[in-house]
Amino acid sequence: MNPQKNQDESASPFLRDIQAEVSAENAPLLQFITRYASAIAGVVLALLLALGGMAVWNWYHHGKQEEARQELARINAQLKGKDRDAALSKLAEGAPESTKLFIYMSLGQSAQENGDPILAADAYAKAAKLDGDGALGLTAALGSVGSLLMQNENVQALALLQELEAKLPESRRSLQLRQMLAEAASRAGKTELAYKTYLGLAEEVKTPEAAYFRSRANALAAELGKAQ
């Protein structure tokens, strides 16, 4: 039996969409991250945003808008901190529509790294609107959720995740999205929803992460018992 083959077959449709955005030279890194990523929601978010960053980097090399692409690459290579955020925000204002998705993705990642979750949430939300049905759009939406959670805007983050789940066909409701929904529900005080979501994940997945989902479901069940 080939473990790698089984791993690829069980990958979510969302991750397969992301893989299509990533250049061949990044494939080994992508496979390693996908295989060994922790089940914790924050690490899942970091994984998704890293994949989005790879897609932006790939676009540097293959995009059609040469001037905007070069300026984006220059900003990310030469500037840091708030200066980078400001330059990316300015670039997005006058950039062609076809380039704004990648600029906002880069701005969201930069703002999150620089400890500005409000700017990050706004940038990711704009990117998500530009690619509503695509893999990068979903990545951006989850980035916005992560930024909202960093601000303790748990109810708003949960509402966004529920909106995404309702909009996506069942075949694209990835494990990562449902895991983040469970975590957001727990933080928002929606214990019953969090319990049911974690329990469903524990019963569905056939990987080591199932034990983590089961432990979270058991802890939430205990909370519900105390509440009763």
N, C-alpha and C positions, 0 to 999 in steps of 0.2 A: 504493500500500500504506500502511496506517495503522500506524505503529510502536506506538502506544499500544494499539491493538486486539490486536496480536500479543503485546504484553507482558501484557495481561490474560489472554489465552487460555493463556499458558504459566505463569501464576502457580500456585504449589502449592496443593493443597486446603487445607493448613493456613493459608496466608495469606488465602485466600478466607474461611475461617471467622473469622479475626481481623477482616477487613474488615467482616464483618457485625456485629461488636461495637462498631465505631468510628462515632461520629456523623458526619453528612454534612459538617459544617464542618471536620473533620479530614482528609477524603478527599484533598485536594491534597497535604498534607504526607505522608500515608501513601504516595501514589503516588510522590512524589519520593524518599522514603527507600528504598522497595522497589526503585526503578529504579537508584539510584546507590550502594547499600550495598556496602561492600568485601566481598571473599570471605573475609577473615580471620575465624576463628571467634569471636574476641572481639567484633568489630563486629557479626557476625550476632546474637550474644547480646544486645548492646545494642539492636539493632533490635527483637528480639522483646520485650524487657522494656519498651521504649518503647511498643510497641503495646499491651502489657498495661496500662501506665500510662494510655494513652488510654481504654482500656475502663473502667478504674476512674473516670476523670474523667467519662466519659459516664454512668456509673452514678450519680454525684452528682446529675445532673440528672433522671434517669428512674427511679431506684430507688423501692421501695415502703416501705422501712423508714426513715421520715423522721428519727427521732431519731438512729439510728446513722449515717445518711448525713451528717447535719449535723455530728456530732461528729468523724467521720473527716475531713471537709473542714476543720473548725476546726483539728484537730491538724496536718494537713499544711500549712496556711497559716500558723499561728502559731508552731509549735515547730520546733526544729532539733536535729541531732545526737542524742546519747544520750537527751535529753529526749523527742524525738519517738518514738524506738524504744520507750522505756519506756511512754509514753502509748498507743501502738498495741498493745503487748503487753497492757496492762491492759484496753483496749477490747475486744480479741479474747476475753478470758476471759469477759466477761459479755454479749457481743453475741448476738443471735438467730442461729440457724444459717444463715438465709438471707443474712446479711450477712458472715459470717466469711470467705468466699472473697475478697472485695474488701479486707477488712482485712488478711488475711495477705499478699495480693499487695502491698499498700502497704507493709507492714512489711518484706517481703523486699527491695523496692526501696530503702527507706530504710536498712536495715541494710547493704546492699551499698554505698550511697553513703557511709555513715559508717565504712566499713572494718571491718565485723564480719561476715565471711563465714560464721562458725558460726551466728549468729542468722539470717542471710539464708537459709542452706541449710535450717534448721529451718522457717522461716516458709513458704518456697516449697514444701517437702515437704508441709506441712499443707494449703496451698492446692491442691496437685495432687491430694490425696486427696479434696478436696471437689468436684472437677470432673474426675473421672478420664477421662471420654470426651470432654470438651469442649476447645475451642481454648484457653481460658484455663488449663485444667488442664495442657495440654501446655506452654504458655508457662511456667507455674510450675515444672514439672518441669525444663525447660531452665534456668530460673533457679537451681534447686537444683544442677544440674550445674555451672553457671558458678561458683557459690559453692564447690563442692567443688574445682574446679580451682584456684581462688584459694588454697585451703589445701594445694595439692599432693596432694590425695587423688585421684590420677589413676585408680587401680584402681577405687575406689568410683564415681567419675564414669563410667568406662567401663561398669561393671556396670549402672548405672542406665540409661544410654543403650541398652545391648543389651536390657534389659528392656522399655524403651519401644518399641524397634524390633520386638521379637517380639510385643508386644501389639497394635500398630497394624496395620490392614489395609494392604496394599501401596499402595493409592491415597492413604494419608495419611502415608506415610513420606517426609516432605518433604526437599528438598535441604538445608535448614538442619539438620535433625536428623542426617542422614547426614554432613554436614560436621563437625559437632561430635563425632560418633562417631569419625571419622577422626583428628581432632586429639587427642581423649582417648586413643585407641589409641596414637598416636605418643608422647604424654607418658608413657603407662603402660608403654612398652617393647614393645608389641605391634606391632612394625614390619611384619610380614607383613600383619596385618589392616588397619593404616593404609594400607599401599601398595595393597592390593586395593580399599579403599574409595575412596581418592583417584583411582585409575585408573578405577574404574567411574563416578565423577562426571565425570571428564574426557571420557569417551567418550559420556556421556549428554547433558550440557547443551550447548546451542547458543548460549551467551552468552559475553561476554568472560571470565567467571569460569573457563571451561574451561582457559584458559592457566595460571591460578594452580593449578588442580587438577593439571594435567599436570606443572608444575614441582615440586610437592610429591611427586607419585608418582615422578618421576625421581630426586629427592633420596633418597627412601626406598629406591628400587631400588639406588642406589649403596651405601647403608648395608648392605643385604642382601648385596650382592656382596662387600663388605669382610669381613662376618661369615663368609662362606663361605670 
